[in-house]
């Protein structure tokens, strides 16, 4: 079992027990290890939505900001070549 799978399982367990903030913590770790994972982003979004009792437009706005931040801070291909 790889580490990201363990984070996913822990996140699912926390979510099942309605510990949404803890689930978010594990799903963020999963997303850090798998930045292109739609599964990790989806799990994170659902947990965030539940933790904040937000409407869908508020959740979408939050994740648009998060994705923009991740894109801005990601190294460019040119930076990786050095």
N, C-alpha and C positions, 0 to 999 in steps of 0.2 A: 504494500500500500504506500502510495506516495503522499508527501506532506499535504499537498493541496486537497487530496481526497479526504484526509483526516479533518482538515478545516471545513470541508463541505459537510461531512457527517456531523461534526460538532455544531455547525451552523443550523443544520436541519433539526437536531435535537433541541437546541435553544429555541428555535422558532416554534417547534411543536409544544414546548412548555411556555409559550408566550413571553419569552425573554428576548424581545426583539432587539434591544441594544446589544446584547451578547451575540445574537445571530449576526448582526451587522458587523461586529468585530471580526468574526470568523469569515464572513463572506468577503470582507475587505482584504483579509490575508490571502484568501483564495484568488481574488482579483489581482493582487500584487504579483502572485506567482504565475498567473495566467492572464496577462493584460488584454488579450484578444478574446477572452472567454465570454460568450453570450450567456452561458449558464450562470457564471459568477455575477455578471451584471444584473441579470434578471432576478436572481435570489436576493441580491443587495437591494434592488429597487422595491421588491415586494416587502422585505423586512422594514425598510425605511418607511414605506407607505403605512404599514401597520403601526410602527413605533410612534409616528407623529399624528396618526389618525388624519392624515391629509387627504384632500381631494386629489384626483388624478392630475389636474393641471399643476398643482403645487409640486407634486412629485416629479413630473416631467421637467419643470423649470429647474428644480434642484439638480437633476441628473444632467441636464444640458450644461449647467455651470460646471459640474464635476468633470464631465468629459472634456469640455473646453480647457479646463485647468490641466488635465492629464495630457492633452495634446500639446499644450503650450510648454509643459515641462519635460516632454519626451525629447531625447536627443535626436538630432537629425541624422540621416544616413551619412552625411559628410562628417559629423562629429564622431561617429562610430569608426570611421576609417583611420583616424589618427592613432 
